[in-house]
Amino acid sequence: MFTEDKQFYIAHCDNGPINMIGKMANRHGLICGATGTGKTVTLQVIAESFSQAGVPCFMADMKGDLSGISQPGKMSGFIEKRCPEFGIENPQFKGMPTRFFDVFGEQGHPLRATISEMGPQLLARLLNLNETQTGVLNIVFKIADDRGLLLIDMKDLRLMLDYVAKNAREFTTTYGTITSMSVGAIQRALLALEAEGADQFFGEPSFNVYDFLQTEQGQGIMNVLAADKLMMNPKLYSTFLLWLLSELYTQLPEVGDLELPKLIFFFDEAHMLFKDTSKALVDKIEQVIRLVRSKGVGVYFITQSPDDIPEAIAGQLGNRVLHGLRAYTPKEQKTVKAAAQTFRTNPNFNTEAAILELGTGEALVSFLDEKGAPNIVERAKILFPLSQIGAISDEQRETIIRQSRLYGQYEKTFDRESAYEMLVEEQKQAEKRAQKEAEEEEKRKAKEAKEKEKAKSSKSSSKKKSTGRKAIEKTINTTATTFGRQLGKSIFRSILGGIFK
């Protein structure tokens, strides 16, 4: 519930209301607790409080329960009993302006990104690549950038990988070693990802994060991502949410500390983000979390145990709501003890013992004060939401989707010229050049053969003429010799005859 002094009434303890201060809401937060302790309702209460203040929110809906935030709630025996305790006389139940999104485009507006926007680091995490394969993927992205080849969808990346592999010798000197084994591993990982339907996420039109920062009649819009199907691939879910967070960090301008945040980003099932994540990427996430608050964005992690969040990131989460934890094993007992130590001690109760005693809807709450310091922890009851608790019908969801101002903006895809088309055209041109060169080579060979044949024919004709001349000359010589011999004999006889005569 949003109050006039820009504070959010979230919970109630023995000392009265517990408020979150608006200008401290972008200092991030943590909502944690075991299954069934009330984390989803707490998220809903906080989110609708922000909405009433004109602050839009983004949240992933794992089971469809959060879709109820779009509809008015109703009085129940439980709420009626709590109203006097919370100092609420006549609760005004109402739904919040809501937009539904879905990576697969089935339960909301499609959410897409291009391969280039996802980038090699997040894509490597999504494909579960090792260090060597990640290095090759970085090289592929670099070559694409240098050659002006846009990587938009899966077919762009597949053909780009094939192109780099075929020309590896040319690229290795400039960019580094490229092995066919690594390229093959990336191609196989892409096929596996495509088989899971993740290829629908890559394409255009890509999502504009400014569409999250909208209001309707002075209320912040609740941007609800249908995540029941997405959760079947935890890697895709966590990588996708991390991409959204990175896009907010990259695209939004610096605004410093505002009276109210520009957007609250709820990261549910946060443990998936850090599971099997390299230290380099965790460091990057820490940097984004630390700096994104200067863009007016508050990030609230929702998870089952506080030790799901790396210490460097947990230290940045100033606003905390801790529901009950279970401690059946030594490891769980250690977690409870560590969780208790993250709060400023309240002398009125034992924090560690209280964590184990909390009932559904109860929590240990500590928000930041006006100076940014954490208040002492209070054992409190979370307010009830004014919107519906539980899922809405398919018909209600469809009506909301079609009435949205975004309807039709992301539903229709298009495929502009990118790496695939450019490489296919380049291949066609190369084939034409090769065919032309082959034809010219064929013509050259035919011409040479013709010239050789001509030369051979000319040589043969010349030889025949030479042989004829020699035969004639020989005949003439023979005749001349015979004639000369006969003439000589005749003359000789004449001379001798004349003498003896």
Secondary structure as UniProt FT lines:
FT   TURN            4..5
FT   STRAND          7..13
FT   TURN            14..15
FT   STRAND          16..21
FT   HELIX           22..27
FT   STRAND          29..32
FT   TURN            35..36
FT   HELIX           39..52
FT   TURN            53..54
FT   STRAND          57..61
FT   HELIX           65..70
FT   HELIX           77..86
FT   STRAND          98..102
FT   TURN            103..104
FT   STRAND          109..110
FT   HELIX           115..127
FT   HELIX           131..146
FT   TURN            147..148
FT   HELIX           154..166
FT   HELIX           168..175
FT   HELIX           180..195
FT   TURN            196..197
FT   HELIX           198..201
FT   HELIX           209..212
FT   STRAND          215..216
FT   TURN            217..218
FT   STRAND          219..220
FT   STRAND          222..226
FT   TURN            228..229
FT   HELIX           230..232
FT   HELIX           234..251
FT   STRAND          263..268
FT   HELIX           271..274
FT   TURN            275..276
FT   HELIX           279..292
FT   HELIX           293..295
FT   STRAND          297..303
FT   HELIX           306..308
FT   HELIX           311..314
FT   TURN            315..316
FT   STRAND          319..322
FT   HELIX           330..341
FT   TURN            347..348
FT   HELIX           351..357
FT   TURN            360..361
FT   STRAND          362..366
FT   TURN            370..371
FT   STRAND          378..382
FT   HELIX           394..403
FT   TURN            405..411
FT   HELIX           419..500
//
